């Protein structure tokens, strides 16, 4: 045991750090290691429970989502895919819940330890980084925030569904130019285009619209403007009719 004049020392724990042990004959009387048993028994218990449930339910390897050894038929592969989707759907609830709780905790920490200002960075589609300084009054709220957990795959699915709805509406209003512009803009938002590429696409679309409009105007002018050959034939027919009218009267 340490002597009466021994003063304990503080230290920062870390890998390979020396402990400030007091002088004495046996260090183990002062400092004892914490023994952590392995997980061998725990893993065995988990395997036993899994086997009991499998025997009780009579689930085959295909139903569990595990492929049988050897060759597999197309039907078995489809069943495996369906089981994998079921597991992903079942895990999605807890996945959302964990991220929701993480967002709530992060909001609580930010509300309690809000800095005077935050310097945020955002990368544009062109790769350029944009800097913005946000003050506490710009984002802090007395009522707090409600987190929304959404995955990128869900956002893409919703975008595709909205495009399909626009296509259906456009089929009902094929002559509506404004509706067509809105639908085209939504379609381009789904594709990861840079601002320069998006500008080029819009300019090309405007050129095509102007070309179609000019062609329609030329067709209307041609329809309203009489053909010179037709006018000459009409004049000749009129002259012949005048010449034939006196002859018929004298006869």
Order of alpha helices (4+ residues) and beta strands (2+ residues): alpha-alpha-beta-beta-alpha-alpha-alpha-alpha-alpha
